[in-house]
Amino acid sequence: MFWKYYWMKILGSNARRTFCGKLLQNCLGK
């Protein structure tokens, strides 16, 4: 799937950090 690879490449680690940060905050908050 080209679009998926392209999307992940564009987002990169920046989006991953934000996503993980939100998940961690939600998990830690609850």
Residue pairs with C-beta under 8 A, 6 or more apart in sequence:
none
